[in-house]
């Protein structure tokens, strides 16, 4: 595969993943949920998973059962790595399988991986041939410029989301108490600490009012509100 084909494959399945995630989550909560970590309509973990499967699954995988288990292993590694990277670099945890059986650190779980394996098998055997032909036709029709333009749009989205996430994380850390690293729900504020260390002459009510205004400002941040709304189990970890 050329880089152009790889990127377009990644993008198409990221969009398909976003459609699936948005539909599934909207159905569960009975209202529309704009799923996804990025601002655009794509979930890169799906694109990475399918591309990894296409590249890593051996051509002579043998039976469908062997192919299936190869896919399960690959998508599990992708999901675990993605979760680890989000927590390592952004101190964020967007999903948590801790309450599911046979999970590893809440990052992956056997039932989920088995489900992804079925999905990947269906995609590779049924959908991918049509997707591959459509990507080839799109590339030819746009004389190779289409994938370049889409790549630039995707790169801008990634950069914008990175800047927003780092900024939002700093705002959250400034307003919330992260003394408990295992729980990123809204914390009690360290009013006494603020009074003693920073503003000893200001009343407790004034400090409390300042903190509440800070929290209100955070909740009106549209992008942060979107993340909190779409990922209700999201955690920020210090």
N, C-alpha and C positions, 0 to 999 in steps of 0.2 A: 504493500500500500504506500502511496505517496503521502507527504505531509498534508496536502490539501484534502485527500480522501479521508485520512485519519481524522482531521479536524472536523470535517463535515459529518462524518459518522458520529463522532463525539457529540457534536452540537445537536444533531437530529434526535439522538437517544436521550440527551439531556432535556430536550423539549418534551419528548414523549414521557419521560420520567416526571417532569413538572405537571403535565396534564393528568397523569395517573395520581400523583400525590395530592394535587389540588382537588380532584374529583373525590378521592377516597376520604380525605380529611373533611371536605365540605359535607359529604354525605353523613359522616359520623356526627358532626356538630350541627347539621341542618342549617348551615348558612355558608356563603362562599368564603373560602380561605385561599388567599394568594400564597401558595406554598413556595418555599425556596429561600435560600440564604442570600443569593444574589438578587439584584433589583430586577433583572430581566426574567422572562418566563423559561427558566431552565434549572434543572437540578444536576449539577456536574457529576455527582457521585454515580448517577445512572450511566452517563456517557462514558465515564472512566471505566465502569464495570464492564460495559459491552465491548469497548475497545480492547480492554485487557483480555477479555474472553476470546475475542477474534484473533488477538496476537499470540496468546499464550497456550490456548487449547491446542494440543497436537493434532495435526491433520489425520493421523491414524489412531484416533482416540478409541476406535473400535465400536463397541455396541453403544446404543443410546444411553444405557445405564452408566457406562464408563464416562461418556461425554458429560452426562448430568453431574456426576460427582466431581469431575474436573471443574465444572462451572461453579459448583457450590463452594469449593475451596477458594477459587479465584475471587468470587464476589465477597466472600467472608473476609479475605485479606484486604480487599479494597475498602470495605466498610469499616473495618477495624482501624486501618491506617488513616482514613479520613477523619474518624472520630478522634484519634490520637493527635493528629495535626491541628485540628480545631482547638483542642484543649491546650496543646503545647504552645501554639503561637497566639491564639486569641483568648485563651482562658475561658472558652465557651464549650458547653455540652448541649447539642441540639436534640439528641435523642438518648434515651436511657432504657435499656432492656433489663434492668436489675430485677424486676418483678417477674420476668419470664423464666421458664425452666432452661437449664443448660446454657446459661449466659456466661460470657467472659468479661468481667468488669463492667457490665452494662453496655458495652460497646457493640457486641454481637451476640446473637442467640441462635441456637441450632434450629428452632422452628422457623425463624425469619430467614436464615440462610437457605433452608430447604425450599422455602417459598420462592426466594430469588432464583434458585437453581431452575425451578420449573419455568419461571418467566424468561430466563435467559435461553433455555432450551427452545422455547416457543419462538422467541425472537430470531435466534440464529437459523432455525430450520424453516420457519414460515415467513417472517417479516423481512429479515436481512436481504434476501435476494432482490426483493422489490425496492427496498431502501437503497441498496447499492446501485441498482440501475437508475433510480431517480437522481442520486448524487452525481453519477456520471453524466446524465443528460443536463443537469443544472450547470455543472462545470463547463460543459461544451457550449451551452447556450449563452453563458456569460463570458465566454472566452477566458476563463480562469480568474476573472476579476471578482466574481460573486463570492467565492470563499474568502478572498482577501478582505473584502469589505466587511463580511460577517465576522471575520477574525478581529478586525480593528474595533468593531462595535463591542464584541465580547471582551476584548482587552480593556476598553474604557469602562465597561461595567465592572469588571474585576477590580480595577484601580479605584473606582468610586466607592465600591463596597468596602474595600480594604481601609480606605481613609475614614469612611463613616464608622466602621466597626471599631477601629482603634480609638476614634474620638468618643463614640458612645460608651465604650468600655471605661475610659477615663472619667466621663461624667457620672457613670453609675458608681464607680469606685469612690468618687468624691462624695457621693450622697448617701451611699449605703454602708452599713457595717458588715464587713466580711470576716468577722472574728470566727465564724463557724465555716470552715472551708468545704464542708460536705453538703451544705444547703444554701442555694442561691435564691431562696424566696426572699421577699422583702424583710429586712432585719429591723431590730430595734436600734435606734440611733444612740450614739454614745454622747448623750447630752452632758453628763457630768464631766466627761473627759474634755469636751470642748470648752466648758465653763472654766475648769481648773487650769487648763494648759494654754488657752488662747484668749478668752474674754472673761476674766474673773469678775469684772464689774457689771456684766450684763445679766439680766434676770433669766431664770430658767425658761419662762414663757417666751421671751424674745428669741432665745436659741431654738426653742421648739418651733416657733413660727417661721424662722429662717429655714429650718430643715424641711418643713412641710412645703414651703414655697419652692425649694430646690427639687423636691420629689415631684411636685405638680409640673414644673418645667420639664422634667424628664419624661413624664407621661404624655406631654404634648409634642414631643419629638416624633414626627410622623414615621420616620424610618425605624426608630427604636420601637415605637408602638407596634409597627407592622411585624417586627421580629418577635416581640413578646406575644403578640396575638396569634401568629402563625405557628410559633413553637412554644406552647404553654409550659412545656417541661424544660425549657432552656435554662441553663444554669451558668452563672459567671463564677469562676473559681479564682481565688487569689493565688 
